[in-house]
Amino acid sequence: MSGNHKSAAPMMLIAIVLGILFWILDGFLHALLTEHVDFIEAILSPEPTVISRRLIFFILLIISGIYLRTRFPKQ
């Protein structure tokens, strides 16, 4: 049981890194397509709807990572 828990750590790290990269990319695109928002503002203080969209994606990444790790354990 603990061996399976240890092997889930790299998948969680990948999900977190992908979530952070998505947050930055989405902020960049938001700043690029919206003329009243700059890049730093789009990343550090987004609107509530943007935060909810990013958090949903981030949570789905983590859930997918956990599911894939339990579905296809490393042998």
Secondary structure, 3 states (H helix, E strand, C coil): CHHHHHHHHHHHHHHHHHHHHHHHHHHHHHHHHCCCCCHHHHHHCCCHHHHHHHHHHHHHHHHHHHHHHHHCCCC
